[in-house]
Amino acid sequence: MTAIYRYRQERRFAKPPAVIWAFVSDTARLWEYNGLEPYRFEERADAQGRIRRFVRGKVGPLSARWEEDFGEWQENHRFSQVRNYRNGPMRRWEWACEVIAESEGCRLIVTGMAEPAGLLGFVGKYTGIFEAEFGKAAAGIERIIRESDGTALVPGWSAKDLVAPAARPRLDALGTELAQDQASHGLAPNLIDYLRHGPVVDLRSMRPMALARLWAVPPDHAVELFLAAARKGIVAMGWDLLCPRCRGAKSQVSRLQDLPKGAHCASCNVDYERNFNRNVELTFHPESWIRPLPDGEMCMLGPGSARHIKFQGEVVERSAKAFDLSLAPGSYRFRTVEAGAEADCDIGADGVIPKLVARDREILLEGSSDANELAIRNESDRPLVFVVENRNWVKDALTGERVIAMPAFRRLCPEQLLRPGDNAEISWIAIMFTDLKGSTELYDALGDAPAYNLVRDHFSFISDRVQRNHGFVVKTVGDAVMAAFSRSDYAVRAALAIQDDVASFYSSRGGDSNAMPIVLKLGLHAGPCIAVTTGDVLDYFGATVNIAARLEHQCHGGEVIVSDAVAREAKTAAMLADRTQIEETAMLRGVSAPIRFLRIAVGADHVRPAP
């Protein structure tokens, strides 16, 4: 008769289930917190196409091999994990945590099971080793919850400086340099402290957008901090090519030009292609001289490392099962861990979830489940692990398209380029073209040297207004300037500043603003384009760029031409509300359909008085 050891512990907390869930489900953090060593694993597909995960690690001081399931969880409610050992003191290990809402807070139930194997296993059971190990894991959960009420920035924050003593003077010096860089936005101490005291689980893939929320600072400030730190050799870049299903980084390179066009995800058994706005993410990690991070994994895609997955559970073949699940309003994807079909659905304010059906290798959404319930019917001839994931995973991701369009990236990381002949799809960017009107007459009126100096200085004048408004100059061609912005309102603000200030710019050079020979034409448009490397810089091409250039040709000078796509955005419309506007439509060369645009007058005489 097998002497199975069973563990159970209950605790009550004066916190809602969602708060406690964030800690108990973070299995990678708990693994590190309890001083356990990282492990290595291999994923292989079986004859049915199901992925199996084989692990090499340790059970206490003993080396062990085991097969680990994918785990099951319902967000804010329950998760469980099972391991079947190939050697060592156990045959099977089970672990589960359940969070139950109560009138004041919630109750946490932790259960476990260990099936001993061999003499060591029976010794472990009867000498209390199994009980101690399960108790250690449960104590780790309680400690993390308790620390959340303290001053620690993140759970697992160390009071000790974890940087090697020999590296501390160098880190101090670089931290001082970083603090003097305007791109750090006063956040250098935050980053240096994070590198000194943060747990490994948080340092492996630092996400600036998530840290911006933690530090309560604008996202762009956090991104620029990390780009500046990378340039100074404090952190290293990691360009991650994420699987579109599980969001795991299946390929990571340090240089943009080395990013492959596709990869294979062994977890999902699928091949996938690169898409800069959907599955390319830039993350950061400490340079190895600061904090060398251990190899191996501390969690194989559990609920804590896959927060976008709200539900994961197995339903055996030709059966039905219901699960407790509450989903916030939003867009969700329903699929299986096994490679196959998927279906998307928006969940409304009522929280009603459609019934999930697997039939003939298809995923179908039929009818509705009961309130706070997910009903699943597996009509296939094999067991399937079903998944419900939030499609808004990108909110904390510094996607490739976002960072490539940032002025700070162009300024601080000029060596990060696409491969020649390669391109990145950018879903939205605002493009501005400027040009001097009558440059030939300008040279005749002023003479070659004065006119050349004026043209040169006007480039600096435009660049200054562009950079002040979060844009960057892509290139200059003759007397023309091409600039790009991540938001349309930034582009419009820059264009208005250029036209409003051009007279004072000329006057500051000793010229007569009433007889000003310099007249600027400006055109703006926004939309998708592609980024490519030309002449060792990132450049932009496509219909959006062409239309912006053609709109500049529509400008008579001393005004701003804004496409309808830019003008109808709410922030842009508010900015232009007090400006004299003339709406026009024109056929542009090389564009098949007529383009609507606004002709915006500039200068004090063309600002409408407040009502």
C-alpha positions in Angstrom: 0.0 0.0 0.0 1.4 3.4 -1.0 1.9 5.8 1.9 0.7 9.0 0.4 1.4 12.3 2.2 -1.3 14.9 2.1 -1.1 18.6 3.2 -3.7 21.2 3.9 -3.6 24.7 5.3 -6.1 27.5 5.5 -5.5 31.2 6.2 -7.8 34.2 6.2 -6.8 37.6 4.9 -8.5 41.0 5.1 -7.9 41.6 1.4 -10.1 40.8 -1.6 -9.4 37.7 -3.7 -7.8 39.6 -6.6 -5.1 41.0 -4.3 -4.2 37.7 -2.8 -4.3 36.0 -6.2 -1.6 38.2 -7.5 0.8 36.8 -4.9 -0.2 33.1 -4.7 -0.2 32.7 -8.4 3.3 34.2 -8.9 4.9 30.8 -8.9 8.3 32.0 -10.4 8.6 34.5 -7.6 7.7 32.0 -4.9 10.3 29.5 -6.4 13.0 32.1 -6.1 11.7 33.4 -2.7 12.1 29.9 -1.2 15.7 29.6 -2.3 15.0 26.9 -4.9 17.4 26.5 -7.9 16.3 27.2 -11.5 15.6 24.1 -13.6 15.9 23.2 -17.3 13.2 21.7 -19.4 12.6 20.3 -22.8 9.3 20.2 -24.8 8.4 17.4 -27.1 5.3 16.6 -29.1 3.8 13.1 -28.6 2.1 11.0 -31.3 -1.2 12.9 -30.8 0.5 16.3 -31.2 0.2 17.1 -27.5 3.2 18.9 -26.0 4.9 17.2 -23.1 7.4 19.0 -20.8 10.3 17.1 -19.3 12.3 18.8 -16.6 15.7 18.4 -14.9 16.0 19.9 -11.5 16.4 19.2 -7.8 14.2 18.0 -5.0 16.1 19.4 -2.0 19.7 18.3 -2.5 18.9 15.5 -4.8 18.9 15.7 -8.6 15.6 14.7 -10.2 13.8 14.4 -13.5 10.0 14.8 -13.9 7.3 15.5 -16.4 5.2 18.6 -15.6 1.7 19.3 -16.8 0.6 22.7 -18.1 -1.2 23.6 -15.0 -4.8 24.7 -14.6 -6.1 28.0 -13.2 -9.1 30.3 -13.0 -8.0 33.8 -12.4 -8.7 35.1 -8.8 -10.0 31.7 -7.8 -7.8 28.6 -8.2 -4.7 27.0 -9.7 -3.1 23.6 -9.6 0.1 21.9 -10.8 1.1 18.2 -11.1 4.5 16.6 -11.5 5.2 12.9 -12.3 8.7 12.1 -11.3 11.0 9.7 -13.2 13.5 9.4 -10.3 14.2 10.8 -6.9 12.2 10.4 -3.7 8.7 11.0 -5.2 6.5 9.4 -7.9 4.0 12.2 -8.0 3.6 15.7 -6.6 0.5 17.9 -6.6 0.0 21.5 -5.5 -3.2 23.6 -5.4 -4.2 27.0 -4.1 -7.8 28.1 -3.9 -9.0 31.7 -3.0 -12.5 32.0 -1.7 -14.3 35.3 -1.2 -15.8 36.0 2.1 -17.7 38.9 3.6 -14.5 40.5 4.9 -11.6 39.6 2.7 -11.0 36.0 1.6 -9.9 32.6 2.6 -6.8 30.9 1.1 -6.7 27.1 1.1 -3.4 25.4 0.2 -3.4 21.7 -0.5 -0.7 19.3 -1.6 0.0 15.6 -2.2 3.3 13.7 -2.4 3.5 10.0 -3.3 6.9 8.7 -2.0 9.2 6.5 -4.1 11.8 4.2 -2.7 13.5 4.3 0.7 14.3 8.0 0.5 10.7 8.8 -0.2 9.4 6.8 2.8 12.1 8.4 5.0 11.0 11.8 3.8 7.4 11.1 4.6 7.9 9.7 8.1 10.6 12.2 9.2 8.5 15.2 8.2 10.6 16.4 5.2 7.5 16.5 2.9 5.5 18.4 5.5 8.4 20.9 5.9 8.7 21.4 2.1 5.0 22.1 1.7 5.0 24.3 4.8 7.9 26.2 3.4 6.0 26.9 0.2 2.9 28.0 2.1 5.0 30.2 4.4 6.5 31.8 1.4 3.0 32.8 0.2 2.2 34.3 3.6 5.5 36.2 3.7 4.9 37.8 0.3 1.4 38.8 1.3 2.7 40.3 4.5 5.5 42.2 2.8 3.0 43.7 0.4 1.9 45.9 3.3 5.4 47.2 3.9 7.8 49.5 2.0 9.2 46.9 -0.4 8.9 48.1 -4.0 8.1 44.5 -5.2 7.7 41.2 -3.4 11.1 39.6 -2.8 12.9 43.0 -2.6 16.2 42.5 -0.8 17.3 44.9 1.9 20.9 43.8 1.0 22.8 45.2 -1.9 23.0 42.2 -4.3 25.6 43.8 -6.6 29.0 42.3 -6.2 31.2 44.6 -4.0 33.8 44.9 -6.8 31.2 46.2 -9.2 29.6 48.8 -6.9 32.0 51.7 -7.5 31.5 51.4 -11.3 27.8 51.2 -10.9 27.8 54.3 -8.7 29.8 56.2 -11.3 27.5 55.2 -14.1 24.5 55.9 -12.1 25.7 59.5 -11.5 26.4 59.9 -15.2 22.9 58.6 -16.0 21.3 61.0 -13.5 22.9 63.9 -15.4 21.4 62.8 -18.7 18.1 64.6 -19.4 16.8 61.3 -20.9 16.8 59.8 -17.4 14.0 62.2 -16.3 15.3 62.1 -12.7 14.6 58.3 -12.6 18.2 57.1 -12.4 18.1 56.4 -8.7 15.0 54.3 -9.2 16.7 52.1 -11.7 20.0 51.7 -9.8 18.1 50.7 -6.7 16.1 48.3 -8.7 19.2 46.6 -10.0 20.7 46.5 -6.5 17.8 45.0 -4.6 15.3 43.6 -7.1 14.7 39.8 -7.3 16.0 37.8 -10.2 12.4 37.1 -11.5 12.0 40.8 -12.1 15.4 41.5 -13.6 15.3 38.9 -16.3 13.0 40.9 -18.5 12.5 44.4 -17.3 9.6 46.1 -19.0 9.7 49.9 -18.9 6.0 50.3 -19.4 5.2 48.1 -16.3 7.9 49.9 -14.2 6.4 53.3 -15.2 3.2 52.2 -13.6 5.1 51.0 -10.5 7.0 54.2 -10.2 3.9 56.4 -11.1 5.7 58.2 -14.0 4.9 58.7 -17.7 5.6 55.6 -19.8 7.8 57.5 -22.3 10.0 58.7 -19.4 10.7 55.2 -18.2 11.4 54.0 -21.8 13.9 56.9 -22.3 15.5 56.0 -19.0 16.2 52.5 -20.1 17.5 53.5 -23.5 19.9 56.0 -21.9 21.0 53.3 -19.4 21.6 50.8 -22.3 23.8 53.4 -24.0 25.9 53.8 -20.9 26.3 50.0 -20.4 24.1 49.6 -17.3 21.4 47.4 -18.9 21.4 45.3 -22.0 18.6 45.2 -24.7 16.7 42.1 -25.5 14.6 42.0 -28.7 12.0 39.3 -28.0 10.1 37.5 -30.7 7.0 36.4 -28.9 4.8 33.5 -29.8 1.4 34.9 -30.8 -0.4 32.2 -28.7 1.4 31.8 -25.4 3.4 35.1 -25.6 6.6 33.3 -24.6 9.8 34.8 -25.9 11.1 32.0 -28.2 13.9 34.1 -29.7 15.9 36.9 -28.2 18.7 38.9 -29.7 20.6 42.0 -28.5 20.6 43.8 -31.9 17.6 44.7 -34.0 19.3 43.7 -37.2 19.7 40.1 -35.8 16.0 39.6 -35.1 14.8 36.7 -37.2 11.8 36.9 -39.4 10.1 34.0 -37.7 10.4 31.3 -35.0 9.0 28.0 -33.7 7.2 27.8 -30.4 7.8 24.3 -28.9 5.2 25.0 -26.2 2.4 25.6 -28.8 4.0 23.5 -31.6 3.5 26.3 -34.1 5.7 28.3 -36.5 5.0 32.0 -36.6 6.2 35.1 -38.3 7.5 38.4 -37.0 5.2 41.4 -36.7 6.6 44.5 -35.1 3.3 45.8 -33.7 2.1 42.4 -32.5 4.9 40.2 -31.3 8.2 42.0 -31.1 8.9 43.4 -27.7 12.0 45.2 -26.4 12.9 44.3 -22.8 16.0 44.9 -20.7 18.2 43.0 -18.2 21.2 44.0 -16.1 24.7 43.9 -17.8 26.3 40.7 -16.5 29.0 42.6 -14.6 26.3 44.1 -12.3 24.1 41.1 -11.6 24.9 37.8 -13.4 21.5 36.1 -13.6 21.3 32.3 -13.2 20.5 30.1 -16.2 17.3 28.0 -16.2 13.7 28.6 -15.4 11.7 29.2 -12.2 8.3 28.8 -13.8 7.1 27.2 -17.1 4.3 29.6 -18.1 2.3 29.6 -14.9 -0.4 32.1 -14.1 2.1 34.6 -12.7 4.2 34.7 -15.8 1.3 34.7 -18.2 -1.1 37.3 -16.7 -2.9 37.7 -20.0 -4.2 34.1 -19.6 -7.3 34.2 -17.4 -8.2 30.6 -17.6 -6.4 27.3 -18.4 -8.0 23.9 -17.8 -8.2 20.4 -19.2 -11.4 18.7 -20.4 -11.1 15.0 -21.4 -12.4 13.8 -24.7 -16.2 13.6 -25.4 -17.2 15.3 -22.2 -18.3 18.6 -20.8 -17.3 20.6 -17.7 -18.1 24.0 -16.1 -15.6 26.2 -14.3 -16.0 29.3 -12.1 -14.7 32.3 -14.0 -15.3 36.0 -14.0 -14.0 38.2 -16.9 -13.8 41.9 -17.0 -15.2 43.6 -20.1 -12.8 43.5 -23.0 -11.6 41.4 -25.9 -10.7 37.8 -25.4 -9.4 34.8 -27.4 -10.6 31.3 -26.8 -8.2 28.5 -27.9 -6.4 25.3 -26.7 -2.8 24.8 -25.7 -2.6 22.2 -28.5 -2.0 23.7 -31.9 -5.3 24.4 -33.7 -8.1 26.9 -34.2 -9.1 29.8 -32.1 -12.0 32.2 -31.7 -12.3 35.8 -30.5 -15.1 37.4 -28.6 -15.8 40.7 -26.7 -17.1 40.3 -23.2 -19.6 42.9 -22.2 -20.3 44.7 -18.9 -22.7 41.9 -17.9 -19.7 39.5 -17.8 -21.6 36.7 -19.7 -19.1 34.3 -21.3 -20.1 32.2 -24.4 -20.0 28.4 -24.2 -16.8 27.0 -25.6 -17.0 24.0 -27.9 -14.2 22.0 -29.5 -15.5 20.2 -32.6 -13.7 18.8 -35.6 -10.5 20.6 -34.9 -12.5 23.9 -34.6 -13.1 26.2 -31.7 -16.7 27.4 -31.6 -18.5 29.9 -29.3 -22.2 28.9 -28.9 -24.8 30.5 -26.7 -23.9 31.7 -23.2 -22.8 30.2 -20.0 -24.3 31.0 -16.6 -23.1 34.1 -14.8 -19.5 33.9 -13.6 -19.1 30.5 -15.3 -17.3 29.1 -18.3 -18.9 26.0 -19.8 -16.8 23.9 -22.1 -17.7 20.9 -24.2 -14.9 18.8 -25.8 -16.4 16.8 -28.7 -13.0 15.8 -30.0 -11.4 12.3 -29.6 -8.6 13.5 -27.4 -8.2 15.5 -24.1 -7.6 19.2 -24.6 -6.3 22.0 -22.5 -8.5 25.1 -23.1 -7.3 28.7 -22.7 -9.0 32.0 -22.4 -6.7 35.0 -22.8 -7.1 38.8 -22.7 -6.0 40.2 -26.1 -4.9 43.5 -24.5 -1.6 42.0 -23.4 0.2 44.8 -25.3 -0.5 47.5 -22.7 2.7 46.8 -20.8 4.7 45.8 -23.8 7.3 48.1 -25.4 6.5 46.9 -28.9 8.9 47.1 -31.8 6.8 49.6 -33.7 6.4 51.8 -30.7 10.1 52.1 -29.8 11.2 52.5 -33.4 9.0 55.5 -33.7 10.4 57.2 -30.6 12.8 60.1 -30.9 14.9 58.9 -28.0 15.4 55.6 -29.7 16.8 57.4 -32.8 19.0 59.6 -30.7 20.3 57.1 -28.1 20.4 53.9 -30.2 21.6 54.9 -33.7 23.4 51.6 -34.1 20.1 49.7 -33.7 19.0 49.3 -37.3 17.0 46.8 -39.4 18.9 44.5 -41.8 19.4 45.9 -45.3 16.3 44.8 -47.3 14.3 44.2 -44.2 11.4 46.3 -43.0 9.2 46.8 -40.0 5.5 47.5 -40.3 4.4 50.6 -38.3 0.6 50.7 -37.7 0.4 54.4 -37.0 2.8 57.3 -37.3 2.4 61.0 -38.1 4.7 62.4 -40.8 5.4 66.1 -41.4 7.2 67.6 -44.5 8.5 71.1 -44.6 10.1 73.0 -47.5 11.3 76.5 -48.3 9.1 78.4 -50.7 11.1 80.2 -53.4 14.6 79.1 -52.4 16.0 80.2 -55.7 14.7 83.7 -55.2 16.1 83.5 -51.6 19.7 83.0 -52.9 19.2 85.8 -55.5 17.9 88.2 -52.8 20.6 87.5 -50.1 23.5 86.1 -52.0 24.9 82.6 -51.8 26.7 82.7 -48.4 24.0 84.5 -46.4 21.3 82.4 -48.0 23.1 79.1 -47.3 23.7 80.1 -43.7 20.0 81.0 -43.3 18.9 77.6 -44.8 21.3 75.8 -42.5 20.1 77.7 -39.4 16.5 77.0 -40.5 17.2 73.3 -40.2 18.2 73.8 -36.6 15.1 76.0 -36.0 12.8 73.3 -37.3 14.6 70.4 -35.5 14.3 72.3 -32.2 10.5 72.6 -32.6 10.2 69.0 -33.7 12.2 67.7 -30.7 10.3 69.9 -28.2 7.1 68.2 -29.4 8.4 64.7 -29.0 9.3 64.2 -32.7 12.5 63.6 -34.6 13.9 64.6 -38.0 14.1 61.6 -40.2 16.1 63.3 -43.0 16.7 66.5 -45.0 16.6 66.5 -48.8 17.7 69.8 -50.3 15.7 72.5 -48.5 13.1 70.0 -47.3 12.7 68.3 -43.9 10.9 65.1 -43.1 10.0 64.6 -39.5 8.0 61.8 -37.6 5.9 61.8 -34.5 4.3 59.0 -32.5 1.1 61.1 -32.1 -0.7 63.3 -34.4 -1.3 66.1 -31.9 2.5 66.2 -31.3 3.0 66.8 -35.1 0.3 69.5 -35.3 1.7 71.3 -32.2 5.2 71.2 -33.8 3.9 72.5 -37.2 2.0 75.4 -35.6 5.1 76.3 -33.5 7.3 76.4 -36.6 4.9 78.7 -38.5 4.1 80.9 -35.5 7.8 81.3 -34.6 9.4 81.6 -38.1 9.2 85.4 -38.1 10.9 85.8 -34.7 13.5 83.2 -35.9 14.4 85.5 -38.9 14.3 88.6 -36.7 16.7 87.1 -34.2 19.2 86.8 -37.1 19.0 90.5 -37.7 16.4 90.4 -40.5 13.3 92.5 -41.0 10.3 90.4 -40.3 8.1 92.7 -42.3 10.2 91.9 -45.4 11.0 88.3 -44.5 12.4 86.3 -47.4 12.0 82.9 -45.7 8.5 81.3 -46.2 7.8 77.8 -45.1 5.4 75.2 -46.5 4.2 72.4 -44.2 2.1 69.3 -44.8 1.0 66.6 -42.3 -0.6 63.2 -42.6 -0.8 60.1 -40.4 -1.3 56.4 -40.9 0.6 53.1 -41.4 3.9 52.9 -43.1 7.1 50.7 -43.1 10.4 51.4 -41.5 13.6 50.5 -43.4 17.3 51.1 -43.1 18.7 53.5 -45.7 22.1 55.1 -45.4 22.7 53.7 -41.9 19.6 55.4 -40.5 16.0 54.3 -40.1 13.7 55.8 -42.8 10.0 55.6 -43.5 8.2 54.7 -46.7 4.6 54.0 -47.9 1.4 55.8 -48.9 1.2 57.8 -45.6 4.6 59.3 -46.4 3.7 60.0 -50.0 0.5 61.8 -49.0 2.2 63.9 -46.4 4.8 65.0 -49.1 2.0 65.8 -51.6 0.1 67.8 -49.0 3.1 70.0 -48.4 3.0 70.7 -52.2 -0.6 72.0 -51.6 0.7 74.6 -49.1 0.9 78.2 -50.4 3.4 79.1 -47.6 2.8 80.7 -44.2 0.1 78.1 -43.3 -0.2 74.4 -42.3 -1.9 71.7 -44.4 -3.4 69.0 -42.2 -5.0 65.8 -43.6 -8.5 64.9 -42.6 -7.0 61.7 -40.9 -5.0 64.0 -38.6 -7.6 66.8 -38.1 -10.4 64.5 -37.0 -8.5 63.1 -34.0 -10.0 64.5 -30.8 -6.8 66.1 -29.4 -5.9 67.6 -32.7 -9.3 69.0 -33.3 -9.2 70.7 -29.8 -5.9 72.2 -30.6 -7.1 73.6 -33.9 -10.4 74.9 -32.6 -9.3 78.5 -32.3 -7.5 78.6 -35.7 -9.0 79.8 -39.0 -9.6 76.7 -41.1 -10.5 76.1 -44.7 -11.6 72.6 -45.8 -10.6 71.4 -49.2 -10.4 68.3 -51.3 -7.8 67.6 -54.0 -6.4 64.9 -56.2 -2.8 64.4 -55.3 -0.2 63.1 -57.7 0.2 59.3 -57.3 -2.9 59.0 -55.1 -5.9 57.3 -56.6 -8.6 58.9 -54.5 -9.2 62.5 -53.6 -7.8 63.6 -50.3 -9.6 65.9 -47.8 -7.5 68.3 -45.8 -7.6 71.5 -43.8 -5.7 74.7 -44.6 -4.8 76.1 -41.2 -3.9 79.8 -41.0 -1.1 80.8 -38.6 -0.1 84.0 -36.8 -1.9 86.1 -34.2 -4.3 87.6 -36.9 -5.7 84.1 -37.6 -6.5 83.0 -34.0 -10.2 83.1 -33.3 -11.0 85.1 -30.1 -12.3 83.1 -27.2 -16.1 83.2 -26.9 
